């Protein structure tokens, strides 16, 4: 009975670790796309270049939704609009959310 409980706990720990690694990998991918988009906007790279077309195409579904917010087209710094800065702000806010909701099982 104790062996089954130990095996089940190890199996759940492995699943939890896999889910955490998948979450962090997908977050890193999305964050790198957002940072690259921000860099392209600041450097004024158009969508006529292949990298601009690719990155702007990936982020266009999200930015088209954010364009409905009031003041979305307002330029705040160089070519950065409110939408671009909102996307950039999502990165640290997501990390803070992970830290805030993390389990406190680590003991000192």
C-alpha positions, 0 to 999 in steps of 0.5 A: 500500500505504501509502495503504491502511494509512493509510486503515485506521488512520483508519477504526479511529480513527474507530470507536474514537472512536465507541465511546468516545463511546457508552460515555461517553454511556451511562455519563452516562445511567446515572450521572444515573439513579443520582444522581437515585435517590439524591436521591429516596431522601434527600428521601423521595420515594415511588413514588406521584409520577410521577418516583419511579415512573419512576426507581424502576422503572428501577432496580428490576431492579438493586436487586432483585438487590442486595437479596439481599446480606447487610445490604442493608436496613440504613439507613446515612444517613437513608433511604439503604440499603446498596443505594443507597450501593452503586449510588452507589459504582459511579459513581466505581469505573467511572470509575477502571476506565476510567482504570486500563485506558486506553491510555498512548499520549499522550506528553508 
